[in-house]
Amino acid sequence: DAQRPADESAPRVIVPTRPSVLGKGERVRILAIVPVATPAKGVWLHVRPSGSQHWSATTMKLAGRKTFLAELAAPEGEAMRLDYYVDAEFPGVGTNLKVTAPLEAPAHAYTVTII
């Protein structure tokens, strides 16, 4: 039998679908689901060219219930790869708790190839 998870589950963020290839200049929506009772203080999409040390962050907008939305844009120019991940921040006792998707981010991120 399917059971509804308890609302006291640990904070997490899920990116249900992830693009793997984009054409130059294309844009795609990145959705993040934050399926916990405690509202997130914020959810961000972080993007960088593969191999770069600098991440640029975009605040994801609440699209409804526990779903957040941001746009990932493929740059014009030469073919390349982009790394990206999502993080969410939750209020904690004495400090804020950050969770990421994928869990190992930013050391390991999702990658999209620009063709």
BELZIFEN-V140901 format. One record per pair of residues at least 12 apart in sequence whose C-alpha atoms are under 6 Angstrom apart, sorted by sequence separation. I is the first residue (numbers start at 1). J is the second residue. If there is no record, write none. Layout:
i & j
I & J
I & J
This chain:
i & j
45 & 57
87 & 99
45 & 58
87 & 100
44 & 58
86 & 100
44 & 59
86 & 101
15 & 31
44 & 60
85 & 101
15 & 32
43 & 60
14 & 32
14 & 33
13 & 33
13 & 34
85 & 109
11 & 36
84 & 109
83 & 109
84 & 110
83 & 110
83 & 111
7 & 36
82 & 111
7 & 37
82 & 112
50 & 81
81 & 112
34 & 66
50 & 82
81 & 113
33 & 66
49 & 82
50 & 83
81 & 114
33 & 67
48 & 82
80 & 114
32 & 67
48 & 83
79 & 114
32 & 68
47 & 83
79 & 115
31 & 68
47 & 84
31 & 69
46 & 84
30 & 69
46 & 85
30 & 70
45 & 85
29 & 70
30 & 71
45 & 86
29 & 71
44 & 86
28 & 71
44 & 87
28 & 72
43 & 87
27 & 72
43 & 88
27 & 73
42 & 88
26 & 73
42 & 89
26 & 74
41 & 89
25 & 74
40 & 89
41 & 90
24 & 74
25 & 75
40 & 90
24 & 75
25 & 76
24 & 76
12 & 99
13 & 101
21 & 112
23 & 114
20 & 112
21 & 113
22 & 114
23 & 115
21 & 114
